[in-house]
Amino acid sequence: MDKYAVLNEVRSLIDEVKFGILATVDADGYPHQRWMSPVLLPRFSHSLFCVTSERFGKILQLEKNPQVSWIFQSLRLDRIATVRGLVEIVRDPMLAAEVQEAIGPRLQVFWKYAENPPELVVLETAIEEYQFFVPLSSVNEYMKAEVANHED
């Protein structure tokens, strides 16, 4: 599989499943995972975006250690993608509105916990590594993001 095929498979899976697990690390070095609903925005070719509340615990974790890992899997578990990178907490209402519009109705659970829209921030994961795995085949591809300088 060439680098563009790997990138396209990862992007396709993220678009298809619409949810992934974001892993962060707390101040004591313990991992924390949570379901998130990220989106890829075409104008940012190597970033993954999601929204969260300024008051959620992951904000403190990310301020201390911005290294994260995402995992996405198809419903049949026949395709798995892992994305690793650095998160920047973006406090830009315009970007937050763009991400929120792209994610749309997938935020129903989020709004039950994040009651104050002005506390909304964007988590932008600058993607450093991609991995695409098909368990019942020999496909297990890994690549650095800077190698895949591919625009949509």
Beta strands, then each sheet from edge to edge (+ up, - down):
strand 1: 20-25
strand 2: 31-36
strand 3: 47-53
strand 4: 67-73
strand 5: 80-90
strand 6: 120-133
strand 7: 140-144
sheet 1: 2+ 1- 4+ 5- 6+ 3-
sheet 2: 2+ 1- 4+ 5- 6+ 7-
end
